[in-house]
Amino acid sequence: MMNDIKDIGIAPEGKSRIEWADSMMPVLRLIRERFSR
C-alpha cells in the first residue's frame, strides 16, 4: 500500500493519540470492530 507521509518522526505521537481515543471513546472501538469483519 502506498502512503504519503510528510513527517514520519511524528508517528509515535499519532499512535499515542489513537490509543488514547481507543481507551477514552468506546464507540470508536465498536466502529473499528464492526468494519474489521
N, CA and C of each residue as an Amber inpcrd file, in Angstrom:
protein
   111
   0.8510000  -1.1750000   0.0000000   0.0000000   0.0000000   0.0000000
   0.8960000   1.2380000   0.0000000   0.6020000   2.1660000  -0.8590000
   1.3680000   3.4060000  -0.9420000   0.7920000   4.4350000   0.0290000
   1.6820000   5.1480000   0.6870000   1.2780000   6.1970000   1.6150000
   2.0870000   7.4520000   1.3550000   1.4830000   8.5970000   1.5750000
   2.1940000   9.8680000   1.5130000   2.3620000  10.3540000   2.9420000
   3.5740000  10.2230000   3.4560000   3.8540000  10.6030000   4.8360000
   4.7460000  11.8290000   4.8140000   4.2490000  12.9050000   5.3880000
   5.0110000  14.1460000   5.3790000   6.1560000  14.0970000   6.3910000
   5.8810000  13.6290000   7.6180000   6.9110000  13.5940000   8.6580000
   6.7530000  12.3260000   9.4860000   7.5210000  11.2940000   9.1650000
   7.4320000  10.0120000   9.8640000   7.8460000  10.1500000  11.3310000
   8.5520000  11.2130000  11.6590000   9.0140000  11.4290000  13.0320000
   7.8930000  11.6570000  14.0290000   6.7210000  12.0410000  13.5450000
   5.6120000  12.2820000  14.4720000   4.6790000  11.0710000  14.5820000
   5.0640000   9.9570000  13.9720000   4.2450000   8.7440000  14.0310000
   3.9780000   8.2800000  15.4620000   4.9740000   8.2970000  16.3570000
   4.6960000   7.8630000  17.7330000   3.6170000   8.7180000  18.4190000
   3.6090000  10.0100000  18.1410000   2.5770000  10.8800000  18.7140000
   1.2020000  10.5000000  18.1680000   1.1340000  10.2210000  16.8940000
  -0.1350000   9.8140000  16.2910000  -0.6400000   8.5050000  16.8720000
   0.2660000   7.5640000  17.0570000  -0.1220000   6.2800000  17.6530000
  -0.6290000   6.4850000  19.0690000   0.0460000   7.3510000  19.8100000
  -0.3790000   7.6520000  21.1790000  -1.7780000   8.2510000  21.2000000
  -2.0620000   9.1300000  20.2590000  -3.3880000   9.7600000  20.1940000
  -4.4660000   8.7420000  19.8340000  -4.1340000   7.8270000  18.9440000
  -5.0860000   6.7820000  18.5710000  -5.3640000   5.8720000  19.7640000
  -4.3220000   5.5120000  20.5030000  -4.5020000   4.6700000  21.6860000
  -5.3400000   5.3860000  22.7410000  -5.1160000   6.6940000  22.9090000
  -5.9210000   7.4680000  23.8610000  -7.3880000   7.4500000  23.4420000
  -7.6400000   7.7130000  22.1770000  -9.0250000   7.7300000  21.6900000
  -9.6740000   6.3640000  21.8810000  -8.9110000   5.3120000  21.6550000
  -9.4360000   3.9600000  21.8150000  -9.8480000   3.6970000  23.2610000
  -9.0730000   4.2000000  24.2080000  -9.3860000   3.9510000  25.6160000
 -10.4510000   4.8920000  26.1630000 -10.5630000   6.0920000  25.6110000
 -11.4910000   7.0860000  26.1440000 -12.8080000   7.1800000  25.3760000
 -12.8470000   6.6130000  24.1850000 -14.0420000   6.7100000  23.3430000
 -14.4400000   5.3110000  22.8780000 -15.1730000   4.5780000  23.7100000
 -15.5150000   3.1890000  23.3820000 -16.2450000   3.0300000  22.0470000
 -16.9780000   4.0450000  21.6290000 -17.7090000   3.9300000  20.3620000
 -16.7460000   3.7590000  19.1850000 -15.5710000   4.3590000  19.2580000
 -14.5950000   4.1900000  18.1750000 -14.1310000   2.7410000  18.0790000
 -13.9570000   2.1100000  19.2340000 -13.5600000   0.7070000  19.2530000
 -14.6530000  -0.1570000  18.6120000 -15.9020000   0.1450000  18.9230000
 -17.0180000  -0.6110000  18.3480000 -17.0810000  -0.4400000  16.8300000
 -16.8520000   0.7670000  16.3660000 -16.8570000   1.0240000  14.9180000
 -15.7340000   0.2440000  14.2440000 -14.5360000   0.2780000  14.8370000
 -13.4010000  -0.4450000  14.2590000 -13.6920000  -1.9400000  14.2130000
 -14.2490000  -2.4840000  15.2930000 -14.5620000  -3.9090000  15.3260000
 -15.6080000  -4.2640000  14.2700000 -16.5850000  -3.4070000  14.0980000
 -17.6430000  -3.6780000  13.1190000 -17.0830000  -3.7400000  11.6980000
 -16.1870000  -2.8230000  11.3580000 -15.6800000  -2.7610000   9.9930000
 -14.4710000  -3.6570000   9.7510000 -13.9290000  -4.2620000  10.7870000
 -12.7880000  -5.1570000  10.5960000 -13.2310000  -6.5770000  10.2590000
 -14.5210000  -6.8300000  10.2920000 -15.0450000  -8.1780000   9.9890000
 -14.9770000  -8.4830000   8.5210000
